[in-house]
Amino acid sequence: MTTPLSFFVREPDGLSLLSGPPFNGEPAAQIPKIPCVSAVFSSDGTMLAVTSEKGVTIYDTREGSVIQSVNVAGVKAAAFSPKGTFLQTFEPPTQAQKNVTLWNVASGAVVFQQSQKTFSKEVWPIIQFSNDESVACRTVTNEVHFFDPMDFAKGIVERLRLPGVSTARLAASPATHVAAYVPEMKGSPASVKIYERRKMSQGDEVARRSFYKSSSAQLLWNIGSTGLLVLAQSDVDKSNQSYYGEARLHYLRSDGSYEGLVPLSKDGPVHDVQWSPTGREFLAVYGFMPSRATLYDDRCRVIHNFKSGPYNTIRWNPHGRFFCLAGFGTLPGDMAFWDRTDLSCLGSTRAECTVTCEWSSDGRYILAATTAPRLRVDNGIKIFKYNGSLYYEKKYDKLFQAEWRPAAVGFYEDRPASPQVSGEKNKEKGQLSFILCGKTELLTEKSAAAAKTTAYMAPHAKAAAAVRAQLLGEETSSSAVSKSALKNKKRREKQKEKKDAEDATVALTEDISTLGNQMGALSATVDSNTGDETTKRLRALYKKIRQIEEIKQKVSDGDGNYSTNPAQREKLQQESAIREEIRALEAQN
């Protein structure tokens, strides 16, 4: 029997740990409501640390009993180590005592303490652990310090000296490498360096990349510690295209085989980037709205480009089978659900005013929550299935936090999508919902009736009816359409043509990428056998085809304003002959 899921909600009067889904009606409470100011689960979901004004209490989520209590007032943040051996807490800094503390969960004893002046959610927890808790590290001024979690009494067991370092990220699974970021300063470019942890004392990095226009960066390792994504950000966009500054996405391999920019097919900011839980691919959402989403492999090669949409958020389910593209914050809350196995869109929905959004530990449900203090109205939670259908919804007067209970890797089976129909009857609203990629169309009885032949209307009443229809969003006959409505219709058609042109550009970009890979393979063949004239000829022909595709892309991007020269027109005319010669040579080879 499958172990049921659970989640907690935190209201002003306390925290409730609730069971399900699946459940009938309302979810049942697993433990009595607990007064608290914050709460956090351990990585396997077996423990829950609840912070109150008096200290931190650790509960066993399976039995509801108290495991340990930490009696220290004023705790602002708490976090478990990956295996749940330690609890890390942060208190406001004072001169009298150190404010970052590691507690042994089993004994409740203090095992390590250090001082930290500032606190930021981006760098919390301050002391990083590898997934197997074999090594821990912390970034300080100009250095990264390493510790032995088996015996913190040893103090600092190793140091990485790097002047100006502001962020370091330990590759957690396995802990073979560490990445360090130095921001741009005094005319020198920013840089990211990757060190092999066993050889740090030698001071030689195994991979490095330098770049300008960066004052901060997020470092994202994959599972397997083979690739590092660097989302470099600057506070100011000198091109004045974005109020929020400028962002660039870089990629480095830990073996030094690749370092460079991630190829993005649209200008604009990088909204989000996330590794798949498999560690073999990653998703990026980027570009001015409507943004574009692209799937890459771990060699930074394009796997698939998705259609543009109002998205700025990526969420993979724990197995890497499903993922959600969503648009929250200033966007209306559209959510599109995709199956990675065949890159099909399972469905879509909308969750307005969502603040947090996460998958359940079994990968079958996603919870979207509207919480305070970000939003003080319309607080509540919505639970959707993996295909976008609404499973449960509840409103709260005020909600501070809502989170799933996690589970250990492999605890839940990775199940494929169940067979489903293309439309489903919404009994409450009497509407037929057709689920499309990134869009939900609702055909109501009212709109169906409006599609029928309309009754006779006097000429003097048509203008008033057209104005009323425009204000209320109703459909009108073509004879009663006003000038402004015709103008809006033309504008929408023009936007559709522009979007179709962008999709065509994406297809051309994929063709060029494919041709580039083919040319690379041919280049390797030529290097090993320089006397093969057929291979040399194929290489030259593929180069011509790539040039032709680039000309086509320029024509498509130019929106009718780009004119080709005689040489380019001659190349375009030769395309069919070149492709025919390629097929003939490949048949001979």
SULNOR-V633139 format. One record per pair of residues at least 24 apart in sequence whose C-alpha atoms are under 10 Angstrom apart, sorted by the first residue. I is the first residue (numbers start at 1). GAP is how many residues later the second one is. If there is no record, write none. Layout:
BEGIN
I;GAP, I;GAP
END
This chain:
BEGIN
2;360, 2;409, 2;410, 2;411, 3;359, 3;408, 3;409, 4;358, 5;355, 5;356, 5;357, 5;360, 5;399, 5;400, 5;401, 5;402, 6;24, 6;39, 6;55, 6;354, 6;355, 6;397, 6;398, 6;399, 6;400, 7;353, 7;360, 7;395, 7;396, 7;397, 7;398, 7;399, 8;31, 8;32, 8;33, 8;393, 8;394, 8;395, 8;396, 8;397, 9;24, 9;30, 9;360, 9;371, 9;372, 9;387, 9;390, 9;391, 9;392, 9;393, 9;394, 9;395, 10;24, 10;25, 10;26, 10;27, 10;28, 10;29, 10;361, 10;388, 10;389, 10;390, 10;391, 10;392, 10;393, 11;24, 11;25, 11;26, 11;360, 11;361, 11;385, 11;386, 11;387, 11;388, 11;389, 11;390, 11;391, 12;24, 12;25, 12;385, 12;386, 12;387, 12;388, 13;24, 13;385, 14;24, 14;38, 14;386, 15;24, 15;35, 15;385, 15;386, 15;387, 16;386, 17;31, 17;44, 17;47, 17;385, 17;386, 17;387, 17;388, 18;386, 18;387, 19;386, 20;384, 21;339, 21;343, 21;344, 21;362, 21;370, 21;371, 22;343, 22;369, 22;370, 23;368, 23;369, 25;367, 26;366, 26;367, 26;368, 27;365, 30;31, 30;32, 30;33, 30;34, 31;28, 31;30, 31;31, 31;32, 31;33, 31;34, 32;32, 37;38, 37;39, 37;40, 37;363, 37;364, 38;37, 38;38, 38;39, 38;40, 38;362, 38;363, 39;38, 39;39, 39;40, 39;362, 39;363, 39;364, 40;37, 40;38, 40;39, 40;40, 40;363, 40;365, 41;37, 41;38, 41;39, 41;43, 41;362, 41;363, 41;364, 41;365, 41;366, 42;37, 42;38, 42;39, 42;40, 42;41, 42;42, 42;43, 42;44, 42;45, 42;363, 42;364, 42;365, 42;366, 43;36, 43;37, 43;38, 43;39, 43;40, 43;41, 43;88, 43;362, 43;363, 43;364, 43;365, 43;366, 44;38, 44;39, 44;40, 44;317, 44;361, 44;362, 44;363, 44;364, 44;365, 44;367, 45;39, 45;316, 45;359, 45;360, 45;361, 45;362, 45;363, 46;38, 46;359, 46;360, 46;361, 46;362, 47;33, 47;37, 47;358, 47;359, 48;31, 48;32, 48;357, 49;29, 49;30, 49;31, 49;38, 50;28, 51;24, 51;25, 51;26, 51;27, 51;38, 52;24, 56;31, 56;33, 58;29, 58;47, 61;344, 67;38, 67;39, 67;40, 67;41, 68;36, 68;37, 68;38, 68;39, 68;40, 69;36, 69;38, 69;39, 70;33, 70;35, 70;38, 70;39, 70;40, 71;37, 75;24, 75;25, 76;43, 77;42, 77;44, 77;47, 77;48, 78;24, 78;46, 78;47, 79;45, 79;46, 79;47, 79;48, 80;25, 80;45, 80;49, 81;24, 81;44, 81;46, 81;47, 81;48, 81;49, 81;50, 81;51, 81;52, 81;55, 82;46, 82;47, 82;48, 82;49, 82;50, 82;51, 82;90, 83;46, 83;47, 83;48, 83;49, 83;50, 83;325, 84;49, 85;48, 85;64, 86;24, 86;25, 86;47, 86;63, 88;24, 88;25, 88;36, 88;37, 88;38, 88;39, 89;24, 89;36, 89;37, 90;24, 90;25, 90;26, 90;28, 90;29, 90;34, 90;35, 90;36, 91;24, 91;25, 91;26, 91;28, 92;24, 92;25, 92;26, 92;27, 93;24, 93;25, 93;26, 100;25, 100;26, 100;27, 101;26, 102;25, 102;50, 111;38, 111;40, 111;41, 111;42, 112;37, 112;39, 112;40, 112;41, 112;43, 113;39, 116;24, 122;96, 123;44, 123;45, 123;46, 123;95, 128;40, 128;41, 128;42, 128;43, 128;44, 129;40, 129;41, 129;42, 129;43, 129;46, 130;40, 130;41, 130;42, 130;43, 130;44, 130;45, 130;46, 131;40, 131;41, 131;42, 131;43, 131;44, 132;40, 132;41, 132;42, 132;43, 133;39, 133;42, 134;38, 134;40, 134;41, 135;35, 135;37, 135;40, 136;34, 136;36, 136;39, 137;31, 137;32, 137;33, 137;41, 138;29, 138;30, 138;31, 138;32, 139;26, 139;27, 139;28, 139;29, 139;30, 139;41, 140;24, 140;25, 140;26, 140;27, 140;28, 141;24, 141;25, 142;24, 142;40, 143;24, 143;25, 143;37, 144;24, 144;25, 144;34, 144;36, 146;51, 158;39, 158;42, 158;43, 159;41, 159;42, 160;35, 160;37, 160;40, 160;41, 160;42, 160;43, 161;39, 161;40, 161;42, 162;31, 162;41, 164;26, 165;25, 165;26, 165;27, 166;49, 166;50, 166;51, 167;25, 167;49, 167;50, 167;51, 167;52, 168;24, 168;25, 168;26, 168;50, 168;51, 169;25, 169;49, 169;50, 169;51, 169;52, 169;59, 170;24, 170;25, 170;27, 170;49, 170;50, 170;51, 170;55, 171;26, 171;48, 171;49, 171;50, 171;51, 171;52, 171;53, 171;54, 171;55, 171;56, 171;57, 171;83, 172;49, 172;50, 172;51, 172;52, 172;53, 173;48, 173;49, 173;50, 173;51, 173;52, 173;53, 174;48, 174;49, 174;50, 174;51, 174;52, 175;49, 175;50, 176;48, 176;49, 176;50, 176;78, 177;28, 177;29, 177;44, 177;48, 177;49, 177;77, 177;78, 178;27, 178;43, 178;47, 178;50, 178;76, 179;26, 179;28, 179;29, 179;40, 179;41, 179;42, 179;49, 179;51, 179;75, 180;28, 180;39, 181;28, 181;29, 181;35, 181;36, 181;37, 181;38, 181;49, 181;51, 182;28, 182;32, 182;33, 182;34, 182;35, 183;27, 183;28, 183;29, 183;30, 183;31, 183;32, 183;33, 183;34, 183;49, 183;50, 183;51, 184;26, 184;27, 184;28, 184;29, 184;30, 184;31, 184;32, 184;50, 185;27, 185;29, 185;30, 187;25, 188;24, 189;24, 189;25, 189;26, 190;24, 190;25, 190;26, 190;27, 190;42, 191;26, 191;41, 192;25, 192;27, 192;36, 192;38, 192;40, 192;58, 192;60, 193;59, 193;61, 194;34, 194;58, 194;59, 194;60, 194;61, 194;62, 195;59, 195;60, 196;58, 196;59, 205;49, 205;51, 206;47, 206;48, 206;49, 206;50, 206;51, 207;45, 207;46, 207;47, 207;48, 207;49, 207;50, 207;51, 207;52, 208;44, 208;45, 208;46, 208;48, 208;50, 208;51, 208;52, 209;41, 209;42, 209;43, 209;49, 209;50, 209;51, 209;52, 210;40, 210;49, 210;50, 211;37, 211;39, 211;49, 211;50, 212;36, 213;24, 213;25, 213;32, 213;33, 213;34, 213;35, 214;31, 214;32, 214;33, 214;34, 216;31, 217;30, 217;31, 217;32, 218;31, 219;31, 219;32, 220;31, 220;53, 220;54, 220;55, 221;31, 221;32, 221;33, 221;53, 221;54, 221;58, 222;52, 222;53, 222;54, 222;55, 222;56, 222;57, 222;58, 222;59, 222;60, 222;76, 223;52, 223;53, 223;54, 223;55, 223;56, 223;57, 224;54, 224;55, 224;56, 225;28, 225;29, 225;30, 225;54, 226;26, 226;27, 226;28, 226;29, 226;30, 226;53, 226;54, 226;72, 226;73, 227;24, 227;25, 227;26, 227;27, 227;28, 227;29, 227;31, 227;32, 227;48, 227;52, 227;53, 227;54, 227;71, 227;72, 227;73, 228;24, 228;25, 228;26, 228;31, 228;47, 228;70, 229;24, 229;32, 229;33, 229;44, 229;45, 229;46, 229;53, 229;71, 230;31, 230;32, 230;43, 231;39, 231;40, 231;41, 231;42, 232;38, 233;36, 233;37, 237;32, 241;26, 241;27, 241;28, 241;47, 242;26, 242;27, 242;46, 244;25, 245;24, 246;24, 247;24, 247;39, 248;38, 249;24, 249;35, 249;37, 250;50, 251;47, 251;48, 251;49, 252;46, 252;47, 252;48, 253;45, 253;46, 253;47, 257;42, 258;41, 258;42, 259;40, 259;41, 260;40, 261;39, 262;34, 262;38, 262;39, 262;40, 263;31, 263;33, 263;37, 263;38, 263;39, 264;28, 264;29, 264;30, 264;38, 265;27, 265;28, 265;29, 265;40, 265;237, 265;240, 265;241, 265;244, 265;245, 266;25, 266;26, 266;27, 266;236, 266;239, 266;240, 267;24, 267;25, 268;24, 269;43, 270;42, 271;40, 271;41, 271;42, 271;43, 271;56, 272;39, 272;40, 272;41, 272;42, 272;43, 273;39, 273;40, 273;41, 273;42, 274;39, 274;40, 274;41, 274;42, 275;39, 275;40, 275;41, 275;45, 276;39, 276;40, 276;41, 276;42, 276;43, 276;44, 276;45, 276;46, 276;47, 277;39, 277;40, 277;41, 277;42, 277;43, 277;44, 278;40, 278;41, 278;42, 278;43, 279;41, 280;40, 281;39, 282;34, 283;31, 283;32, 283;33, 283;40, 283;42, 284;28, 284;29, 284;30, 285;24, 285;26, 285;27, 285;28, 285;29, 285;40, 285;41, 286;25, 286;26, 286;27, 287;24, 287;25, 289;42, 290;209, 291;36, 292;214, 293;32, 295;45, 301;212, 301;213, 301;216, 302;207, 302;208, 302;211, 302;212, 303;207, 303;210, 304;39, 304;202, 304;203, 304;206, 305;198, 305;201, 305;202, 305;204, 305;205, 306;37, 306;131, 306;197, 306;200, 307;130, 307;131, 307;192, 307;193, 307;195, 307;196, 307;199, 308;130, 308;191, 308;194, 308;195, 309;25, 309;26, 309;27, 309;128, 309;129, 309;130, 310;24, 310;25, 310;128, 311;24, 311;25, 311;127, 313;44, 314;43, 314;44, 315;42, 315;43, 315;44, 315;51, 316;24, 316;42, 316;43, 316;47, 317;41, 317;42, 317;43, 317;44, 317;45, 317;46, 317;47, 317;48, 317;49, 317;69, 317;97, 318;40, 318;41, 318;42, 318;43, 318;44, 318;45, 318;46, 318;88, 318;89, 318;91, 318;92, 318;94, 318;96, 319;42, 319;43, 319;44, 319;90, 319;91, 319;93, 319;94, 319;95, 319;96, 320;43, 320;94, 321;42, 321;93, 321;94, 321;95, 321;96, 322;24, 322;37, 322;41, 322;42, 322;64, 322;65, 322;94, 322;95, 323;36, 323;40, 323;63, 324;24, 324;33, 324;34, 324;35, 324;42, 324;62, 324;63, 324;64, 325;113, 326;24, 326;25, 326;28, 326;31, 326;112, 327;24, 327;25, 327;26, 327;27, 328;24, 328;25, 328;26, 328;27, 328;28, 328;29, 329;24, 329;25, 329;26, 329;27, 329;45, 330;24, 334;104, 334;105, 334;106, 335;53, 335;102, 335;103, 335;104, 336;50, 336;51, 336;52, 336;99, 336;100, 336;101, 336;102, 336;103, 336;104, 337;48, 337;49, 337;50, 337;51, 337;100, 337;101, 338;48, 338;49, 338;50, 338;99, 338;100, 339;47, 339;48, 339;77, 339;78, 341;75, 341;76, 344;93, 345;42, 345;90, 345;91, 345;92, 345;93, 346;40, 346;41, 346;42, 346;43, 346;71, 346;74, 346;76, 346;89, 346;90, 346;91, 346;92, 347;38, 347;39, 347;40, 347;41, 347;42, 347;75, 347;76, 347;87, 347;88, 347;89, 347;90, 347;91, 347;92, 347;93, 348;38, 348;39, 348;40, 348;41, 348;86, 348;87, 348;88, 348;89, 348;90, 348;91, 348;92, 349;35, 349;38, 349;39, 349;40, 349;41, 349;86, 349;87, 349;88, 349;89, 349;90, 349;91, 350;38, 350;40, 350;88, 350;89, 350;90, 351;30, 351;31, 351;32, 351;33, 351;39, 352;26, 353;24, 353;25, 353;26, 353;27, 354;24, 354;25, 354;26, 354;27, 354;28, 355;24, 355;46, 356;25, 356;45, 356;46, 356;47, 357;24, 357;25, 357;26, 357;45, 357;46, 358;25, 358;44, 358;45, 358;46, 359;24, 359;25, 359;26, 359;27, 359;44, 359;45, 359;47, 360;25, 360;26, 360;43, 360;44, 360;45, 360;46, 360;47, 361;43, 361;44, 361;45, 361;46, 361;47, 361;48, 361;49, 361;50, 361;51, 362;44, 362;45, 362;47, 362;48, 362;49, 362;50, 362;51, 362;52, 362;53, 363;49, 363;50, 363;51, 363;52, 364;50, 364;51, 364;52, 364;53, 365;24, 365;25, 365;26, 365;39, 366;24, 366;25, 366;38, 367;24, 367;25, 367;26, 367;35, 367;36, 367;37, 368;25, 368;34, 368;35, 369;24, 369;25, 369;26, 369;30, 369;31, 369;32, 369;33, 369;34, 370;25, 370;26, 370;28, 370;29, 370;30, 370;31, 370;32, 371;25, 371;27, 371;28, 371;29, 371;30, 371;31, 372;25, 372;26, 372;27, 372;28, 372;29, 373;25, 373;26, 373;27, 373;28, 374;26, 375;24, 375;25, 376;24, 386;31, 386;32, 387;30, 387;31, 387;33, 387;48, 388;47, 389;35, 389;46, 446;28, 447;27, 447;28, 450;24, 450;25, 450;26, 450;27, 451;24, 451;25, 451;26, 453;24, 497;62, 498;58, 498;59, 498;61, 501;52, 501;55, 501;56, 501;57, 501;58, 502;54, 502;55, 502;57, 504;49, 504;52, 504;53, 505;47, 505;48, 505;49, 505;50, 505;51, 505;52, 506;47, 507;46, 508;41, 508;42, 508;44, 508;45, 508;48, 509;40, 509;41, 509;44, 511;35, 511;38, 511;39, 512;33, 512;34, 512;35, 512;36, 512;37, 512;38, 512;41, 513;33, 514;32, 515;27, 515;28, 515;30, 515;31, 515;34, 516;26, 516;27, 516;30, 518;24, 519;24, 519;27, 534;51, 534;52, 534;54, 534;55, 535;50, 535;51, 535;54, 537;44, 537;45, 537;48, 538;40, 538;43, 538;44, 538;45, 538;47, 538;48, 539;43, 540;42, 541;34, 541;37, 541;38, 541;40, 541;41, 542;36, 542;37, 542;40, 544;27, 544;28, 544;30, 544;31, 544;34, 544;35, 545;26, 545;27, 545;29, 545;30, 545;31, 545;33, 545;34, 545;37, 547;24, 547;25, 548;24, 548;25, 548;26, 548;27, 549;26
END
